[in-house]
Amino acid sequence: MTKRSDIDLLRGQSPRNPSRDIWNVAVDEYAQGFLKRRNLLKYAALLGLTGFAASQGLFTSGAARAAGAGGGTVRVGLGQPTKAIDPVTVTDPASIGVISQVGEYLILDDPKDGVQPKLALSWEADETAKRWTFKLRPGVKFHDGRAVTAKDVVATFERLVDPSTGSGALSAYKGILSKGGAKLVDDETVAFDLDQPNSNFPFYVSSDVFNAVILPADYAGDFEKNFIGTGPFKFESFRPKQGASFVRNADYWGDKALPDRVEIKFFDDEQAQVLALQAGQLDVIPSTTRLELAIEGNPNFKLLSVQASSHDEVHLRTDQAPFTDKRVRRALALTIDREAVVKGLLKGRAIVGNDTPFAPIFPSADPSVPQRKQDIEEAKRLLGEAGVPNGFEVTLTTERAYDIPDYAVLIQNFAKKAGIDIKLNVLPQDAYYGSATFGSSPWLDSNLGITDFGHRGTPDIFLNATLKSSGAWNAAHFNSPDYDALLVDYGKARDLQAQRVAAGKIQTLLLDETPLIIGYFSQYSRIVSSKVEGVRFTAISHLLLDKVSFV
């Protein structure tokens, strides 16, 4: 329980600026138990109160120095990177895990402690939330000894919004930040002039956009040559298709890493990873349901999990029959037993979704919007109204990855109860995504499909990229001026209550239109040897090993 005096301090000492009333509303919700500490941190960050929050100890990370012995080598198993490792173009979990040993962001979105200042020391928005100004942490150096300046930060983001670089972040920044939007103010200050107001912009320069690692201004795309960064470990060796190793960075700006080294080995097969873990050759590996069964009940291993906004999105082409009629779309959504999927397929390691990107972990989600549940009779009634009382045939196209093929079979069986005959077309991942552009990608072109989406700290990227009329990931081909207008209102909302009002309108519209089915939000897990403590990770594959010790 938070002490009353602590709450009074947080409320009473807040700065005398227009954000004070908004901050006090958030503090009240925190005091009443409606807002978790990490979300209070989020609002301190988004309101530009980072300096004040830090003065009250709010930004002190809960990731304490481990009690075990320091030194030693942390041995990690990862899958194979899908292409050359480069922060600008990275998309795969293995590469993100490697990069997170050496690379850092302006802000870390920590799954436990929320927004944490890293290379940015503080930030604030103007009254429109269209211009954001960031003060950089002084004294930070790249691994080659050069100082990090605002010039490097500006160049990093100009690179990420430039289509010619092959940036993996283009879809995240589309409609938010364009070339020329990042501006140098002085050596330790950067301003961002946005395409439109966005009260959640700090998350766009955080670890939630995993490409946004700060690189030198003269970076030439040769990351695998020296793995340049500012992080707690620095490059030792790299062997394509085999692995990489890193050593403690003695010149790191923050607390020095506890382990001497990190050794990463790439695997083609997940079963080989768990065998190496069981043989004592590895300390940390990614987790899947199949691997969890292999170590279940074994005291030599532990499963670490964080709740995420990760989800497997079912898109319904709103511009192609039979899904041009929203009653048909709603009917299919009503056939799915979400609770059964969570308990059975996902072994309880997920929370039920409500066909919008607003995961319950997002404080802006409106909890008063009714939860959609399986209702076969209502599904049949809607199909009758839509002129297909006997159902219809349709092909569901998806990727052979994770639990998705099994989820597709469940959807197929649920749909049969309402007379909907689904044929499955399960493709290898590379074939499913194709060129990832409209017209040459089964992901973006299929009538009905399932796509996995990784965790984000706010719903903004999902809302913009997958549902906005011009969204780069809009596989449903959803085109709604009403939705686009509500999205602008949501972006302008500065306080929690205003965000919830805007979110509630979006959630209600999406339940009515049903361009997507989002049945659950998954946890993200790692399997770890019981001999190590202090392993931290994010739900989008960052692996933070600087506080690891051995017991």
C-alpha positions as CSV (number, residue, x, y, z in Angstrom):
1,M,0.0,0.0,0.0
2,T,1.3,3.4,-0.9
3,K,1.6,5.7,2.1
4,R,-0.6,8.8,2.2
5,S,2.4,11.1,2.7
6,D,4.0,9.7,-0.4
7,I,0.9,10.4,-2.4
8,D,0.7,14.0,-1.0
9,L,4.3,14.5,-2.0
10,L,3.7,13.3,-5.5
11,R,0.7,15.5,-5.9
12,G,1.6,18.6,-4.0
13,Q,5.1,19.0,-5.4
14,S,4.2,18.6,-9.0
15,P,5.4,21.5,-11.2
16,R,3.3,24.6,-11.7
17,N,2.6,24.1,-15.4
18,P,-0.5,23.1,-17.5
19,S,0.3,19.4,-16.9
20,R,-0.2,19.6,-13.2
21,D,-3.9,18.8,-13.2
22,I,-3.4,15.9,-15.5
23,W,-0.6,14.6,-13.3
24,N,-2.7,14.9,-10.2
25,V,-5.5,12.8,-11.8
26,A,-3.0,10.1,-12.5
27,V,-1.7,10.2,-8.9
28,D,-5.3,9.9,-7.6
29,E,-5.8,6.8,-9.8
30,Y,-2.5,5.4,-8.5
31,A,-3.5,6.0,-4.9
32,Q,-6.8,4.2,-5.5
33,G,-5.2,1.2,-7.0
34,F,-6.5,1.9,-10.6
35,L,-3.1,2.7,-12.0
36,K,0.0,0.6,-11.5
37,R,3.4,2.1,-10.8
38,R,4.7,1.4,-14.3
39,N,1.7,3.3,-15.8
40,L,2.2,6.2,-13.4
41,L,5.8,6.3,-14.7
42,K,4.3,6.4,-18.2
43,Y,2.3,9.5,-17.5
44,A,5.2,11.2,-15.8
45,A,7.1,10.6,-19.0
46,L,4.4,11.6,-21.4
47,L,3.6,14.8,-19.6
48,G,7.3,15.9,-19.6
49,L,7.6,15.4,-15.8
50,T,10.7,13.2,-16.0
51,G,12.9,15.4,-13.9
52,F,10.3,15.7,-11.2
53,A,9.5,12.0,-11.2
54,A,13.2,11.2,-11.0
55,S,13.6,13.5,-8.0
56,Q,10.9,11.5,-6.2
57,G,12.6,8.2,-6.9
58,L,10.0,7.1,-9.4
59,F,12.6,6.3,-12.1
60,T,14.7,4.1,-9.8
61,S,14.6,0.7,-11.5
62,G,13.3,-2.3,-9.6
63,A,16.0,-4.4,-11.3
64,A,18.3,-4.4,-8.3
65,R,21.8,-5.6,-8.4
66,A,21.7,-9.4,-8.2
67,A,22.7,-11.0,-4.9
68,G,24.7,-13.9,-6.5
69,A,28.3,-13.9,-7.7
70,G,29.3,-11.5,-10.5
71,G,31.8,-12.4,-13.2
72,G,31.5,-15.4,-15.5
73,T,30.0,-15.9,-18.9
74,V,26.2,-15.9,-19.6
75,R,25.5,-18.5,-22.4
76,V,22.5,-17.8,-24.5
77,G,20.8,-19.9,-27.2
78,L,18.9,-18.0,-30.0
79,G,17.4,-18.9,-33.3
80,Q,19.2,-18.0,-36.6
81,P,19.1,-14.4,-37.6
82,T,17.1,-14.1,-40.9
83,K,19.5,-11.7,-42.5
84,A,22.6,-9.6,-41.8
85,I,22.3,-8.1,-38.3
86,D,21.6,-4.4,-38.6
87,P,19.6,-2.2,-36.2
88,V,18.1,-0.2,-39.0
89,T,16.6,-3.2,-40.8
90,V,16.2,-5.8,-38.1
91,T,12.9,-7.6,-37.8
92,D,13.7,-11.0,-36.2
93,P,13.9,-12.0,-32.5
94,A,17.4,-13.4,-32.7
95,S,18.9,-10.3,-34.1
96,I,17.1,-8.1,-31.5
97,G,18.5,-10.3,-28.8
98,V,22.0,-9.8,-30.1
99,I,21.7,-6.1,-30.7
100,S,20.4,-5.5,-27.2
101,Q,23.8,-6.5,-25.7
102,V,25.4,-3.5,-27.3
103,G,22.7,-1.1,-28.4
104,E,20.6,1.4,-26.4
105,Y,17.6,3.7,-27.0
106,L,16.7,7.1,-25.8
107,I,14.2,5.4,-23.5
108,L,13.8,1.8,-22.3
109,D,10.2,0.5,-21.9
110,D,10.9,-1.9,-19.1
111,P,8.1,-4.6,-18.6
112,K,8.4,-4.3,-14.9
113,D,9.3,-0.7,-14.2
114,G,7.8,1.1,-17.2
115,V,9.5,4.0,-19.0
116,Q,13.2,4.4,-18.0
117,P,15.4,7.2,-19.2
118,K,18.5,5.8,-21.0
119,L,20.3,8.0,-23.5
120,A,17.7,10.7,-23.0
121,L,17.7,12.3,-19.6
122,S,14.4,14.1,-19.9
123,W,11.7,15.1,-22.5
124,E,8.7,17.3,-22.8
125,A,6.0,18.3,-25.3
126,D,4.6,21.6,-26.3
127,E,1.0,22.4,-25.6
128,T,-0.1,20.8,-28.9
129,A,1.9,17.5,-28.4
130,K,3.2,18.0,-31.9
131,R,6.7,19.1,-30.9
132,W,8.7,17.1,-28.5
133,T,12.1,18.1,-27.1
134,F,14.6,15.7,-25.6
135,K,17.6,16.4,-23.4
136,L,20.4,13.9,-23.9
137,R,22.4,12.2,-21.1
138,P,25.8,13.9,-21.0
139,G,29.1,11.9,-20.9
140,V,27.8,8.9,-23.0
141,K,30.4,7.4,-25.4
142,F,30.1,4.9,-28.2
143,H,32.3,1.8,-27.8
144,D,34.9,3.4,-30.1
145,G,35.3,6.3,-27.6
146,R,33.5,9.0,-29.5
147,A,30.9,11.1,-27.5
148,V,27.2,10.7,-28.3
149,T,25.8,14.0,-29.4
150,A,22.5,15.3,-30.8
151,K,24.0,15.0,-34.3
152,D,24.0,11.2,-33.8
153,V,20.4,11.1,-32.6
154,V,19.1,13.2,-35.4
155,A,21.0,11.1,-38.0
156,T,19.6,7.9,-36.4
157,F,16.0,9.0,-36.8
158,E,16.5,10.6,-40.2
159,R,17.9,7.2,-41.3
160,L,14.9,5.3,-39.8
161,V,12.3,7.4,-41.7
162,D,14.2,7.3,-45.0
163,P,12.7,4.7,-47.4
164,S,16.0,4.3,-49.2
165,T,17.7,2.7,-46.2
166,G,15.4,-0.3,-46.0
167,S,14.4,0.8,-42.5
168,G,12.3,-1.7,-40.6
169,A,10.7,1.2,-38.7
170,L,9.0,2.9,-41.7
171,S,5.6,1.4,-40.8
172,A,5.9,2.7,-37.2
173,Y,6.7,6.2,-38.2
174,K,4.4,6.6,-41.1
175,G,2.1,9.6,-40.5
176,I,3.9,10.3,-37.3
177,L,7.5,11.4,-38.2
178,S,8.9,12.3,-41.6
179,K,12.3,13.2,-43.0
180,G,13.4,16.5,-41.6
181,G,11.3,16.0,-38.5
182,A,14.2,15.4,-36.2
183,K,16.1,18.6,-35.5
184,L,19.4,19.5,-33.8
185,V,18.8,22.2,-31.1
186,D,22.3,22.0,-29.5
187,D,24.8,19.3,-28.8
188,E,22.7,17.8,-26.0
189,T,19.2,18.7,-27.3
190,V,17.0,17.2,-30.0
191,A,13.5,18.3,-31.1
192,F,11.0,16.3,-33.1
193,D,8.4,18.1,-35.1
194,L,5.6,15.5,-35.8
195,D,3.3,15.1,-38.7
196,Q,0.4,15.2,-36.3
197,P,-0.1,15.5,-32.5
198,N,0.8,12.4,-30.5
199,S,0.7,12.3,-26.8
200,N,2.5,8.9,-26.8
201,F,5.4,9.9,-28.9
202,P,8.1,9.0,-26.3
203,F,7.3,5.3,-27.0
204,Y,8.2,5.9,-30.6
205,V,11.8,6.7,-29.7
206,S,11.9,3.9,-27.1
207,S,12.8,0.2,-27.2
208,D,9.2,-0.4,-28.4
209,V,10.5,0.6,-31.8
210,F,13.3,-1.9,-31.7
211,N,15.1,-0.4,-34.7
212,A,15.6,2.9,-32.9
213,V,19.0,2.1,-31.5
214,I,21.2,5.2,-31.4
215,L,24.0,4.8,-33.9
216,P,26.8,7.2,-34.9
217,A,26.0,9.9,-37.5
218,D,28.4,8.3,-39.9
219,Y,27.1,4.8,-39.6
220,A,27.5,3.1,-43.0
221,G,25.4,-0.1,-42.4
222,D,28.3,-2.3,-41.5
223,F,27.1,-3.2,-38.0
224,E,28.4,-6.8,-38.1
225,K,31.9,-5.4,-38.4
226,N,32.1,-4.0,-34.9
227,F,28.6,-4.0,-33.4
228,I,29.0,-0.3,-32.5
229,G,26.8,0.9,-29.6
230,T,26.7,2.5,-26.2
231,G,25.6,-0.5,-24.1
232,P,27.0,-2.3,-21.1
233,F,28.7,-4.9,-23.3
234,K,30.9,-4.4,-26.3
235,F,31.9,-6.5,-29.3
236,E,34.3,-9.4,-28.9
237,S,33.6,-11.8,-31.9
238,F,31.0,-12.7,-34.5
239,R,30.6,-15.8,-36.6
240,P,27.8,-15.8,-39.1
241,K,25.3,-18.7,-38.6
242,Q,27.2,-19.7,-35.5
243,G,27.1,-17.0,-32.8
244,A,28.6,-13.9,-31.2
245,S,30.3,-12.9,-28.0
246,F,30.5,-9.7,-26.0
247,V,32.6,-8.5,-23.1
248,R,31.9,-6.0,-20.2
249,N,32.1,-2.4,-21.3
250,A,34.5,-0.9,-18.7
251,D,33.6,2.6,-19.9
252,Y,29.8,2.3,-19.7
253,W,28.0,5.4,-18.5
254,G,25.8,3.5,-16.0
255,D,26.3,0.6,-13.5
256,K,28.9,-1.7,-15.0
257,A,27.7,-5.1,-16.1
258,L,28.1,-8.0,-13.6
259,P,29.0,-10.8,-16.0
260,D,32.4,-10.7,-17.7
261,R,31.1,-12.0,-21.0
262,V,27.9,-12.9,-22.9
263,E,28.2,-15.8,-25.4
264,I,25.4,-16.3,-27.9
265,K,25.0,-19.4,-30.0
266,F,22.6,-19.6,-33.0
267,F,20.5,-22.7,-33.5
268,D,18.5,-23.9,-36.5
269,D,16.3,-26.1,-34.3
270,E,14.5,-25.2,-31.1
271,Q,14.8,-28.8,-29.8
272,A,18.6,-28.5,-30.0
273,Q,18.4,-25.4,-27.8
274,V,16.5,-27.2,-25.0
275,L,18.9,-30.2,-25.3
276,A,21.9,-27.9,-24.9
277,L,20.1,-26.2,-21.9
278,Q,19.5,-29.6,-20.3
279,A,23.1,-30.6,-20.8
280,G,24.3,-27.5,-19.0
281,Q,25.7,-25.9,-22.1
282,L,23.3,-22.9,-22.1
283,D,21.8,-20.6,-19.4
284,V,19.0,-18.9,-21.3
285,I,16.9,-19.8,-24.3
286,P,13.6,-18.6,-25.9
287,S,10.4,-20.3,-24.8
288,T,7.7,-22.1,-26.8
289,T,4.9,-24.3,-25.6
290,R,6.7,-27.4,-26.8
291,L,9.9,-26.5,-25.0
292,E,8.0,-25.6,-21.8
293,L,6.7,-29.2,-21.7
294,A,10.2,-30.5,-22.0
295,I,11.3,-28.8,-18.8
296,E,8.0,-28.9,-16.9
297,G,8.5,-29.9,-13.3
298,N,12.4,-29.9,-13.5
299,P,13.8,-27.8,-10.6
300,N,17.0,-27.2,-12.7
301,F,15.1,-24.7,-14.9
302,K,12.6,-21.9,-14.4
303,L,10.1,-20.2,-16.8
304,L,10.2,-16.4,-16.6
305,S,7.2,-14.6,-18.2
306,V,5.9,-11.1,-18.7
307,Q,2.4,-10.1,-19.9
308,A,2.5,-8.6,-23.3
309,S,0.3,-6.9,-25.9
310,S,1.5,-9.6,-28.4
311,H,-1.3,-11.2,-30.3
312,D,-2.2,-13.2,-33.4
313,E,-4.5,-11.0,-35.5
314,V,-7.1,-12.5,-37.7
315,H,-7.8,-10.1,-40.6
316,L,-11.0,-10.1,-42.7
317,R,-10.8,-8.4,-46.1
318,T,-13.5,-5.7,-45.7
319,D,-13.3,-5.0,-49.5
320,Q,-13.8,-8.6,-50.7
321,A,-16.8,-11.0,-50.4
322,P,-18.0,-12.4,-48.1
323,F,-16.5,-10.0,-45.6
324,T,-17.8,-6.8,-47.3
325,D,-20.8,-7.2,-44.9
326,K,-19.9,-6.4,-41.3
327,R,-22.6,-8.9,-40.1
328,V,-20.6,-11.7,-41.7
329,R,-17.5,-10.4,-40.0
330,R,-19.2,-10.2,-36.6
331,A,-20.7,-13.7,-37.1
332,L,-17.2,-15.3,-37.6
333,A,-15.9,-13.4,-34.5
334,L,-18.9,-14.7,-32.5
335,T,-18.0,-18.4,-33.2
336,I,-14.7,-18.2,-31.3
337,D,-14.5,-19.5,-27.7
338,R,-11.7,-17.2,-26.5
339,E,-11.6,-18.6,-23.0
340,A,-11.1,-22.1,-24.4
341,V,-8.3,-20.9,-26.6
342,V,-6.5,-19.2,-23.7
343,K,-6.9,-22.2,-21.3
344,G,-6.3,-24.9,-23.8
345,L,-4.0,-23.8,-26.6
346,L,-2.1,-21.2,-24.6
347,K,-2.1,-23.1,-21.3
348,G,-3.4,-20.1,-19.4
349,R,-0.4,-17.9,-20.4
350,A,-2.5,-15.2,-22.1
351,I,-5.5,-12.9,-21.5
352,V,-8.7,-12.7,-23.5
353,G,-8.9,-10.1,-26.3
354,N,-11.9,-8.2,-27.5
355,D,-11.2,-7.7,-31.2
356,T,-9.3,-4.4,-30.8
357,P,-5.6,-3.7,-30.2
358,F,-6.4,-2.3,-26.7
359,A,-4.9,-5.0,-24.6
360,P,-6.1,-4.9,-20.9
361,I,-2.5,-4.0,-19.9
362,F,-2.9,-0.6,-21.6
363,P,-4.2,1.9,-19.0
364,S,-5.9,3.8,-21.8
365,A,-8.2,0.8,-22.7
366,D,-11.8,1.4,-21.7
367,P,-12.8,-1.5,-19.5
368,S,-16.5,-0.6,-19.7
369,V,-16.7,-1.8,-23.3
370,P,-18.6,-5.2,-23.3
371,Q,-16.5,-8.3,-23.9
372,R,-17.4,-10.3,-27.0
373,K,-18.0,-14.0,-26.2
374,Q,-18.9,-17.1,-28.2
375,D,-22.6,-17.0,-29.3
376,I,-23.3,-19.5,-32.1
377,E,-27.0,-18.7,-32.3
378,E,-26.3,-15.0,-32.7
379,A,-23.7,-15.8,-35.4
380,K,-26.3,-17.9,-37.3
381,R,-28.8,-15.1,-37.0
382,L,-26.4,-12.5,-38.4
383,L,-25.5,-14.9,-41.3
384,G,-29.2,-15.2,-42.1
385,E,-29.6,-11.4,-42.1
386,A,-26.7,-11.1,-44.4
387,G,-28.2,-13.6,-46.9
388,V,-26.0,-16.6,-46.2
389,P,-28.1,-18.6,-43.8
390,N,-26.3,-21.8,-44.7
391,G,-22.8,-20.3,-44.2
392,F,-20.1,-20.0,-46.9
393,E,-16.7,-21.3,-47.9
394,V,-13.5,-19.3,-47.4
395,T,-9.8,-19.9,-47.3
396,L,-7.8,-18.9,-44.3
397,T,-4.1,-18.2,-45.2
398,T,-1.5,-18.0,-42.5
399,E,2.1,-18.7,-41.5
400,R,3.7,-21.8,-40.1
401,A,5.0,-20.3,-36.9
402,Y,4.5,-20.6,-33.2
403,D,1.0,-21.7,-32.2
404,I,-0.7,-20.2,-35.2
405,P,-1.3,-23.4,-37.3
406,D,-3.1,-24.9,-34.2
407,Y,-5.0,-21.7,-33.7
408,A,-6.1,-21.9,-37.3
409,V,-7.5,-25.4,-36.8
410,L,-9.4,-24.2,-33.7
411,I,-11.0,-21.3,-35.7
412,Q,-11.9,-23.8,-38.5
413,N,-13.7,-26.0,-36.0
414,F,-15.4,-23.1,-34.2
415,A,-16.7,-21.7,-37.5
416,K,-18.2,-25.1,-38.5
417,K,-20.7,-24.7,-35.7
418,A,-22.3,-21.7,-37.6
419,G,-22.0,-23.4,-41.0
420,I,-18.8,-21.6,-42.1
421,D,-16.5,-23.9,-44.1
422,I,-12.9,-22.7,-43.7
423,K,-10.1,-24.3,-45.8
424,L,-6.6,-23.8,-44.4
425,N,-3.6,-22.6,-46.4
426,V,-0.6,-22.7,-44.1
427,L,2.6,-21.3,-45.7
428,P,6.3,-21.0,-44.6
429,Q,6.9,-17.6,-43.0
430,D,8.9,-16.1,-45.8
431,A,6.2,-17.2,-48.4
432,Y,3.4,-15.8,-46.2
433,Y,5.0,-12.4,-45.9
434,G,6.3,-12.3,-49.4
435,S,7.6,-8.8,-50.2
436,A,5.4,-7.4,-47.3
437,T,3.8,-5.0,-49.8
438,F,0.2,-4.9,-51.1
439,G,-0.2,-6.9,-54.3
440,S,2.7,-9.3,-53.6
441,S,2.1,-10.6,-50.1
442,P,-0.3,-13.3,-48.9
443,W,-0.3,-11.6,-45.6
444,L,-1.6,-8.3,-47.0
445,D,-3.6,-9.8,-49.9
446,S,-5.5,-12.8,-48.5
447,N,-9.2,-12.7,-47.9
448,L,-8.8,-14.2,-44.4
449,G,-5.5,-14.6,-42.6
450,I,-3.7,-14.8,-39.2
451,T,-0.6,-12.8,-38.5
452,D,1.5,-12.6,-35.3
453,F,2.2,-9.1,-33.9
454,G,4.9,-8.5,-31.3
455,H,4.5,-6.5,-28.1
456,R,4.3,-2.7,-28.0
457,G,4.1,-0.4,-25.0
458,T,1.1,1.5,-26.3
459,P,-1.6,0.5,-28.9
460,D,-0.6,3.4,-31.2
461,I,1.5,1.4,-33.7
462,F,-1.2,-1.3,-34.0
463,L,-4.0,1.4,-34.4
464,N,-2.1,3.2,-37.1
465,A,-0.4,0.5,-39.1
466,T,-3.1,-2.2,-39.1
467,L,-6.3,-0.2,-39.1
468,K,-5.8,3.3,-40.4
469,S,-7.0,3.6,-44.1
470,S,-3.4,4.3,-45.2
471,G,-1.8,1.8,-42.8
472,A,1.2,-0.1,-44.1
473,W,-0.1,-3.3,-42.3
474,N,-3.8,-2.9,-43.1
475,A,-4.4,-6.5,-44.2
476,A,-8.1,-6.0,-43.6
477,H,-8.2,-3.2,-46.2
478,F,-10.3,-1.3,-43.7
479,N,-11.2,2.2,-44.9
480,S,-13.2,4.2,-42.4
481,P,-13.1,8.0,-42.2
482,D,-14.8,7.7,-38.8
483,Y,-12.1,5.5,-37.5
484,D,-9.3,7.7,-38.9
485,A,-10.9,10.8,-37.2
486,L,-11.2,9.0,-33.9
487,L,-7.5,8.0,-34.2
488,V,-6.6,11.7,-34.4
489,D,-8.6,12.5,-31.3
490,Y,-6.9,9.7,-29.4
491,G,-3.5,11.0,-30.4
492,K,-4.3,14.5,-29.1
493,A,-5.6,13.3,-25.7
494,R,-3.1,14.3,-23.0
495,D,-4.6,12.8,-19.8
496,L,-5.7,9.3,-18.9
497,Q,-9.4,10.1,-18.7
498,A,-9.4,11.7,-22.2
499,Q,-7.5,8.8,-23.7
500,R,-10.0,6.3,-22.2
501,V,-12.9,8.3,-23.7
502,A,-11.3,8.3,-27.1
503,A,-10.3,4.7,-26.8
504,G,-13.8,3.6,-25.8
505,K,-15.1,5.2,-29.0
506,I,-12.5,3.3,-31.1
507,Q,-13.2,0.0,-29.3
508,T,-16.9,0.4,-29.8
509,L,-16.5,1.2,-33.5
510,L,-14.2,-1.8,-34.1
511,L,-16.5,-4.2,-32.3
512,D,-19.3,-3.0,-34.7
513,E,-17.2,-3.1,-37.8
514,T,-15.0,-6.1,-36.9
515,P,-12.2,-5.8,-39.5
516,L,-10.0,-7.8,-37.1
517,I,-10.4,-10.6,-34.6
518,I,-8.0,-10.4,-31.7
519,G,-8.9,-13.3,-29.4
520,Y,-6.0,-13.1,-26.9
521,F,-2.9,-11.2,-25.8
522,S,0.0,-13.6,-25.0
523,Q,2.7,-13.7,-22.4
524,Y,6.3,-13.6,-23.5
525,S,8.6,-16.1,-21.8
526,R,12.2,-17.3,-21.5
527,I,13.5,-20.6,-20.1
528,V,16.4,-20.0,-17.7
529,S,18.8,-22.2,-15.7
530,S,18.1,-22.1,-12.0
531,K,21.8,-21.3,-11.5
532,V,21.4,-17.8,-12.8
533,E,19.6,-14.8,-11.4
534,G,18.8,-11.3,-12.9
535,V,17.8,-12.3,-16.4
536,R,15.6,-9.5,-17.8
537,F,13.9,-9.2,-21.1
538,T,11.2,-7.3,-23.0
539,A,8.2,-8.8,-24.8
540,I,9.7,-7.9,-28.1
541,S,12.9,-10.0,-27.7
542,H,15.3,-7.6,-26.0
543,L,17.6,-9.6,-23.7
544,L,19.0,-7.6,-20.9
545,L,21.9,-9.5,-19.2
546,D,23.9,-6.8,-17.4
547,K,22.5,-7.7,-14.0
548,V,22.9,-11.5,-14.3
549,S,24.7,-13.3,-11.5
550,F,25.3,-17.0,-10.7
551,V,24.0,-18.8,-7.6
